[in-house]
């Protein structure tokens, strides 16, 4: 099995550490991080990424993470990538799925076995 790579976009330091701990503990992955749209697009164009996690609100400038999701889904080179929004708000999850994302999760769900199962479909094998 090849190690997978997760790109975490727009998380604050403590949340990035929490996500990294969760993913490394549960999956054979490495975690990369970006803060804003420009560095996110640059990373996605030069690295193989297996899952993109976008914070609902980017920590660096408080912009809407949905803007990056829409940019990715409208870019024919990147549209195939699995993307999830990180948010505890159901309306944000609904809007993300409507825009082409997979059903994401909130940090409050990190202890959920159902979440681990959903992520395993992407990150295992």
C-alpha positions as CSV (number, residue, x, y, z in Angstrom):
1,X,0.0,0.0,0.0
2,X,1.3,3.4,-1.0
3,X,1.3,6.2,1.5
4,X,-1.4,8.8,0.7
5,X,-1.1,12.6,1.0
6,X,-3.7,14.9,2.5
7,X,-3.6,18.6,1.9
8,X,-5.1,20.6,4.7
9,X,-6.1,24.2,3.7
10,X,-6.7,27.1,5.9
11,X,-6.5,25.5,9.4
12,X,-5.2,27.4,12.4
13,X,-2.2,25.9,14.2
14,X,-4.0,24.0,16.9
15,X,-6.6,22.6,14.5
16,X,-3.9,21.6,12.0
17,X,-2.1,19.7,14.8
18,X,-5.4,18.1,15.8
19,X,-6.1,17.0,12.2
20,X,-2.6,15.8,11.7
21,X,-2.7,13.7,14.9
22,X,-6.1,12.2,13.8
23,X,-5.0,11.3,10.3
24,X,-1.5,10.0,11.2
25,X,-3.0,7.9,14.0
26,X,-5.7,6.3,11.8
27,X,-4.2,6.2,8.3
28,X,-0.9,5.7,6.5
29,X,-0.7,9.4,5.3
30,X,1.4,12.4,5.3
31,X,-0.2,15.8,5.8
32,X,0.7,18.9,3.9
33,X,-0.7,22.4,4.7
34,X,-1.4,25.5,2.8
35,X,-3.1,28.8,3.9
36,X,-4.5,30.6,0.9
37,X,-5.8,29.9,-2.6
38,X,-2.5,30.8,-4.4
39,X,-0.3,28.4,-2.4
40,X,-3.1,25.8,-2.5
41,X,-3.3,25.8,-6.3
42,X,0.5,25.8,-6.6
43,X,0.8,22.7,-4.3
44,X,-2.0,20.9,-6.1
45,X,-0.3,21.4,-9.5
46,X,3.1,20.1,-8.3
47,X,2.2,17.3,-5.8
48,X,0.1,14.2,-5.9
49,X,-2.7,14.8,-3.4
50,X,-5.2,12.1,-2.4
51,X,-7.6,14.3,-0.3
52,X,-8.0,18.0,0.1
53,X,-9.5,19.3,3.4
54,X,-10.6,22.9,3.2
55,X,-11.5,24.9,6.4
56,X,-14.9,26.6,6.2
57,X,-13.1,29.9,7.1
58,X,-9.4,30.2,6.2
59,X,-7.4,31.1,9.2
60,X,-5.0,33.4,7.3
61,X,-7.6,35.9,6.1
62,X,-11.0,34.7,7.3
63,X,-12.1,34.2,3.6
64,X,-14.6,31.6,2.7
65,X,-13.2,28.1,2.0
66,X,-16.0,27.5,-0.5
67,X,-14.2,29.9,-2.9
68,X,-11.3,27.5,-3.1
69,X,-13.6,24.5,-3.5
70,X,-15.3,26.2,-6.4
71,X,-12.0,27.1,-8.0
72,X,-10.9,23.5,-7.8
73,X,-14.1,22.1,-9.1
74,X,-14.1,24.6,-12.0
75,X,-10.5,23.7,-13.0
76,X,-10.5,20.7,-15.4
77,X,-7.0,19.7,-14.2
78,X,-8.0,19.6,-10.5
79,X,-11.7,18.9,-10.6
80,X,-11.3,15.1,-10.1
81,X,-9.6,15.6,-6.6
82,X,-11.7,14.5,-3.6
83,X,-12.3,17.6,-1.5
84,X,-14.0,17.9,1.9
85,X,-15.0,21.0,3.9
86,X,-14.0,21.0,7.5
87,X,-16.9,22.5,9.4
88,X,-19.3,21.5,12.2
89,X,-22.1,23.4,10.5
90,X,-24.5,21.2,8.6
91,X,-25.5,24.0,6.2
92,X,-21.8,24.4,5.2
93,X,-21.5,20.7,4.6
94,X,-24.7,20.8,2.4
95,X,-23.4,23.7,0.4
96,X,-20.0,22.0,-0.1
97,X,-21.6,18.8,-1.4
98,X,-23.9,20.9,-3.8
99,X,-20.6,22.5,-5.1
100,X,-19.0,19.1,-5.8
101,X,-17.3,18.2,-2.6
102,X,-17.6,14.9,-0.7
103,X,-19.5,15.1,2.6
104,X,-16.9,16.5,5.0
105,X,-16.7,16.6,8.7
106,X,-16.3,18.9,11.7
107,X,-13.6,18.6,14.3
108,X,-16.2,17.5,16.7
109,X,-16.6,14.3,14.6
110,X,-13.0,13.2,14.8
111,X,-13.8,10.4,17.4
112,X,-16.5,9.0,15.2
113,X,-16.0,5.5,13.8
114,X,-18.3,6.4,10.9
115,X,-16.0,9.2,9.9
116,X,-13.0,6.9,9.9
117,X,-14.9,4.5,7.7
118,X,-15.8,7.2,5.2
119,X,-12.2,8.4,5.1
120,X,-10.8,4.9,4.7
121,X,-12.7,4.6,1.4
122,X,-10.4,7.4,0.1
123,X,-7.2,6.8,2.0
124,X,-6.9,3.0,2.2
125,X,-5.7,0.8,-0.7
